[in-house]
């Protein structure tokens, strides 16, 4: 139980520390430098822009799932 809770928190901590790296990669993929944009436009630009959001949601969901599994195995939450 405690291992799953700690694992969930570690997952969230590592994911939060990787968010700036993902955001920088997204910015780099859509901008050649600070002033000129790349040839990524339209729907592709929108989807690439949402990559950081999906990454954060995935990390959050994984952390919550691991912590909830630990609480479930301890009998603190029901099925």
C-alpha positions in Angstrom: 0.0 0.0 0.0 2.6 2.5 1.0 4.8 1.6 -2.0 1.9 2.3 -4.3 1.2 5.7 -2.7 4.9 6.6 -2.9 5.0 5.4 -6.5 2.1 7.6 -7.4 3.7 10.6 -5.9 7.0 9.9 -7.6 5.2 9.5 -10.9 3.6 12.9 -10.4 6.8 14.6 -9.3 8.8 13.2 -12.3 6.0 14.1 -14.7 5.8 17.7 -13.4 9.6 18.1 -13.7 9.4 16.9 -17.4 6.6 19.4 -18.3 8.9 22.2 -19.2 11.0 19.9 -21.5 7.8 18.8 -23.3 6.6 22.4 -23.6 10.0 23.5 -25.0 9.9 20.7 -27.6 6.4 21.7 -28.6 7.4 25.3 -29.0 10.5 24.2 -31.0 8.4 22.1 -33.3 6.2 25.0 -34.2 8.7 27.9 -34.2 12.0 28.0 -36.0 13.2 30.7 -33.7 11.4 33.3 -31.5 10.2 35.3 -34.5 9.7 32.9 -37.5 7.2 30.1 -37.4 7.6 26.8 -39.2 5.4 25.3 -41.9 3.2 23.6 -39.2 -0.2 25.3 -39.6 -3.9 24.5 -39.2 -5.1 21.4 -37.4 -1.5 20.1 -37.1 -0.5 23.2 -35.1 -3.5 22.8 -32.9 -2.8 19.2 -32.1 0.8 19.8 -31.5 -0.1 22.7 -29.2 -2.3 20.3 -27.1 0.5 17.8 -26.6 1.6 19.4 -23.3 -2.0 19.3 -22.0 -2.3 15.6 -22.9 1.1 14.8 -21.3 0.0 16.5 -18.0 -3.3 14.7 -18.1 -1.6 11.4 -18.7 0.9 11.9 -15.8 -1.9 13.0 -13.5 -4.1 10.0 -14.4 -1.2 7.6 -14.0 -0.3 9.0 -10.5 -3.9 8.9 -9.4 -4.3 5.3 -10.7 -1.2 4.0 -8.9 -2.2 5.8 -5.6 -5.8 4.5 -5.9 -4.6 1.0 -6.4 -2.6 1.2 -3.2 -5.6 2.5 -1.3 -7.8 -0.2 -2.8 -5.4 -2.9 -1.8 -5.4 -1.5 1.8 -9.2 -1.6 1.8 -9.6 2.2 2.2 -11.7 2.6 -0.9 -14.2 0.3 -2.4 -14.4 -1.4 -5.8 
